[in-house]
Structure formats: structure tokens, C-alpha cells
Amino acid sequence: MEETITKHYIKYGYSGMFCAEYQTYEINDPKRINGKNGAFGYITFDKTFITKDSEVFEGKPFNFSGWKYVGELIKKEDAQGTLRSNMYDNGWEVAVKTKRGSVYPLLDSDEIVDELI
């Protein structure tokens, strides 16, 4: 007998000492999530699990929401110093500077929000 289930996940991003750190949790409803204290943002996604003959097979993540960031928009032409050079070198038109001070490219699927809810 084969059983297929889809689980929902949230991945929170935190500013680390040298690079971002992430924590992922299973959630019941991707439309009802809570912000995590100290997180600069989050992304939601799904995974499918298939159980066959008591063996579980885990699928690849899919249905990504795009990142939700708390921060401010930075346009390439308004950036200064090293950030400006990095944005030009990496082809970033816009970026987000998070409330923790980290900077990430802002993709079309990403969004800047007032708070993580």
C-alpha cells in the first residue's frame, strides 16, 4: 500500500556572525504563520512524502512563496561604496537591507513587509 502526503514548512532566516543562518519548521497551515523573534525574514514551501511498504521517500521542496523580509528597499543607483559595487557586479537592480543590517537581493517573488506575521 502506498500513501502520499504533502507537508508545509517555514524557513526563517537569521543574521549570523559571518553569514545567514536558517531554521526550518513544519507548519500546519502556510496561510497562518507567526513571525519568529530575531528573524530577518521567512519563506514557505511544501514537500511530498510517499510511504510504501513502511519505507518513506521524501520529495524535493516545491511551491516556494518567495522571501518575506522586514527591511528597506535599496536601489542600485542609490547604493553606496562596496554595496554599490557588489550590486553592479552581481546584476542586482534592487536589494533589501534587513532590520538586522544584512543585505540580500530582492527577487520578483520576494516582498518587503512591515513585520513578520
C-alpha positions in Angstrom: 0.0 0.0 0.0 1.2 3.5 -0.9 0.4 6.7 0.9 1.3 10.2 -0.3 1.1 13.3 2.0 2.2 16.9 1.5 3.7 18.8 4.4 4.1 22.6 4.7 7.3 24.2 6.0 8.6 27.6 7.0 12.2 28.6 6.9 13.3 31.6 9.0 16.5 33.5 8.2 18.7 35.0 11.0 21.8 37.2 10.7 24.8 35.1 11.8 28.3 36.2 12.6 29.6 35.7 9.1 26.7 34.6 7.0 22.9 33.9 7.4 21.7 31.0 9.5 18.4 29.3 8.9 15.9 27.2 10.9 13.1 25.2 9.2 9.9 24.1 10.9 6.9 22.1 9.8 3.7 24.1 10.0 0.0 23.1 9.7 -1.3 26.0 7.5 1.0 28.2 5.4 -1.5 31.0 5.5 -1.4 31.1 9.3 2.1 31.6 10.4 3.8 33.6 13.1 6.9 35.7 12.9 10.0 34.4 14.8 11.7 36.8 17.2 15.0 37.9 15.7 14.4 36.6 12.2 15.0 38.9 9.3 12.6 37.1 7.1 11.0 33.8 6.1 10.0 31.6 3.1 7.4 28.9 3.0 7.4 25.7 0.9 6.0 22.2 0.6 7.4 18.7 0.5 5.7 15.5 -0.6 6.3 12.2 1.3 5.5 8.8 -0.1 5.2 5.8 2.2 5.5 2.5 0.5 5.9 -0.8 2.3 6.9 1.0 5.6 9.7 3.0 3.7 9.3 6.7 3.5 10.5 8.7 0.4 11.0 12.4 0.7 10.5 14.6 -2.3 12.3 17.8 -3.1 10.9 21.1 -1.8 8.4 22.9 -4.1 5.7 25.7 -4.1 8.1 28.3 -2.7 6.5 31.5 -1.5 9.3 33.9 -2.1 11.0 35.6 0.9 9.2 38.0 3.1 11.7 40.5 4.6 11.4 43.2 7.2 13.7 45.9 6.0 14.1 48.7 3.5 14.4 48.7 -0.3 17.8 49.7 -1.8 18.0 50.6 -5.5 21.3 50.1 -7.3 21.7 53.7 -8.2 21.1 54.8 -4.5 23.6 52.3 -3.0 27.0 53.5 -1.8 30.5 52.1 -1.6 31.1 48.4 -1.6 27.4 47.7 -1.7 27.0 49.7 -4.9 29.9 47.8 -6.5 28.5 44.5 -5.4 25.1 45.3 -6.7 26.5 46.3 -10.1 28.9 43.3 -10.2 26.1 40.8 -9.4 23.5 42.4 -11.6 21.1 43.3 -8.7 18.7 46.1 -9.6 17.3 46.2 -6.1 18.1 44.7 -2.7 16.7 44.7 0.8 18.6 45.9 3.8 17.0 43.9 6.7 16.3 45.3 10.2 19.4 43.4 11.3 21.6 45.2 8.7 22.2 42.3 6.3 21.6 42.9 2.5 20.1 40.4 0.1 19.0 40.6 -3.5 15.2 41.2 -3.8 13.8 38.9 -6.4 10.5 39.3 -8.2 8.8 36.7 -5.9 10.2 38.4 -2.7 8.4 41.1 -0.7 9.3 43.7 1.9 6.8 43.7 4.8 6.4 45.9 7.9 6.6 43.0 10.3 6.7 39.2 10.2 3.3 37.8 11.0 
